Amino acid sequence: MVNIFLGILIFGYAGWMLLRFVQKSKKGACASCPTNSSCSRKVCNEIDEEREAH
């Protein structure tokens, strides 16, 4: 019984982490970065401008 619970817990956590990874990767490198609001990288700003243009 405990083995089943641990298995569900481990696979559930792995699935949740995989889902988070996919969601963050869809946003792109700069959008999913925790320091995005204070980022001064010119590359990130250019990528955002290109997305808005399309």
Backbone bond lengths (Angstrom), bond angles and torsions (degrees), N, CA, C in turn:
res aa  C-N    CA-C-N  psi(-1)  N-CA   C-N-CA  omega(-1)  CA-C   N-CA-C  phi
1 M - - - 1.445 - - 1.541 111.03 -
2 V 1.304 115.80 -44.34 1.459 120.56 179.13 1.519 110.20 -66.13
3 N 1.325 116.97 -36.69 1.465 120.48 178.84 1.523 111.84 -62.02
4 I 1.308 116.40 -40.39 1.461 121.15 179.20 1.526 109.97 -65.02
5 F 1.320 116.39 -44.30 1.462 120.84 179.05 1.525 111.25 -61.82
6 L 1.303 117.48 -45.00 1.462 121.16 179.05 1.531 111.40 -64.68
7 G 1.317 116.64 -39.15 1.458 120.61 177.87 1.518 111.59 -62.85
8 I 1.330 116.54 -44.84 1.464 120.87 178.18 1.522 110.18 -63.79
9 L 1.307 116.81 -41.11 1.461 121.45 179.90 1.532 111.09 -63.22
10 I 1.307 117.15 -46.31 1.473 121.57 -178.81 1.518 111.18 -66.30
11 F 1.324 117.22 -47.94 1.466 119.74 -179.34 1.526 111.86 -68.81
12 G 1.314 117.61 -33.17 1.464 120.92 175.94 1.517 111.55 -64.30
13 Y 1.326 116.44 -44.56 1.457 120.88 178.53 1.528 110.84 -65.05
14 A 1.311 117.07 -41.78 1.470 120.61 178.82 1.533 110.47 -63.02
15 G 1.305 117.63 -41.12 1.462 121.39 177.64 1.514 112.18 -64.70
16 W 1.327 116.47 -40.80 1.463 121.13 178.54 1.529 111.06 -64.31
17 M 1.323 117.18 -42.69 1.461 121.24 178.70 1.533 110.96 -65.87
18 L 1.312 117.02 -38.00 1.462 121.09 177.23 1.530 110.59 -64.65
19 L 1.305 116.94 -41.49 1.462 121.63 177.65 1.530 110.39 -62.68
20 R 1.322 117.42 -44.45 1.468 120.96 177.95 1.520 111.12 -61.45
21 F 1.324 117.16 -41.45 1.457 121.42 179.56 1.516 111.12 -61.57
22 V 1.321 116.96 -44.77 1.468 121.32 -179.34 1.522 110.17 -65.20
23 Q 1.332 117.82 -41.81 1.458 120.63 179.89 1.524 111.20 -64.47
24 K 1.321 117.65 -41.65 1.463 120.57 179.22 1.520 111.53 -69.09
25 S 1.319 117.45 -36.40 1.456 119.47 -179.12 1.524 111.31 -70.14
26 K 1.319 118.26 -27.03 1.461 121.28 176.52 1.523 111.25 -69.17
27 K 1.332 116.79 -30.19 1.460 121.02 -179.84 1.516 111.94 -72.22
28 G 1.314 117.68 -27.50 1.459 121.24 -176.42 1.517 110.70 100.89
29 A 1.309 115.82 170.52 1.460 120.81 -174.15 1.520 112.16 -66.64
30 C 1.301 117.95 -45.88 1.460 120.44 -174.84 1.529 112.06 -76.58
31 A 1.306 117.57 -37.93 1.461 120.42 -177.54 1.520 112.33 -68.07
32 S 1.318 117.30 -32.08 1.453 119.43 -178.27 1.523 112.73 -92.99
33 C 1.320 117.22 0.45 1.465 121.40 -179.67 1.528 109.77 -74.23
34 P 1.328 118.70 133.51 1.465 120.19 -179.35 1.528 113.20 -66.11
35 T 1.316 118.92 -21.16 1.462 121.44 179.75 1.523 111.47 -99.74
36 N 1.303 117.11 22.62 1.462 122.04 -176.44 1.526 112.23 -58.81
37 S 1.320 118.24 -39.17 1.461 120.36 -176.36 1.523 112.54 -68.60
38 S 1.322 118.29 -26.56 1.466 120.56 179.87 1.524 111.81 -111.69
39 C 1.291 117.24 16.28 1.459 121.63 -177.21 1.525 110.00 -76.89
40 S 1.320 115.57 136.45 1.458 119.43 178.76 1.525 111.55 -112.78
41 R 1.318 116.41 15.55 1.457 119.79 -179.23 1.516 110.03 -71.43
42 K 1.295 116.21 126.98 1.454 121.75 -179.74 1.524 111.23 -66.55
43 V 1.315 116.87 -31.95 1.459 121.53 -178.58 1.523 110.82 -61.05
44 C 1.322 116.96 -42.58 1.464 120.46 -179.25 1.517 111.15 -63.52
45 N 1.317 116.50 -41.45 1.458 119.97 -179.96 1.522 111.46 -65.85
46 E 1.324 117.30 -37.60 1.463 120.37 178.93 1.521 110.96 -67.45
47 I 1.308 117.65 -38.38 1.464 121.05 179.18 1.518 110.12 -64.64
48 D 1.345 117.18 -43.24 1.452 121.00 178.92 1.524 111.47 -62.56
49 E 1.329 117.64 -39.96 1.446 121.17 179.38 1.527 111.82 -66.12
50 E 1.328 116.93 -37.14 1.463 120.42 178.15 1.518 110.94 -66.69
51 R 1.323 117.29 -38.48 1.474 120.85 178.61 1.521 110.80 -65.30
52 E 1.326 116.64 -40.56 1.456 120.00 -179.02 1.527 111.54 -68.76
53 A 1.331 116.95 -30.66 1.463 121.37 -179.11 1.524 111.51 -70.87
54 H 1.317 117.60 -28.52 1.465 120.51 -177.01 1.460 109.89 -92.65
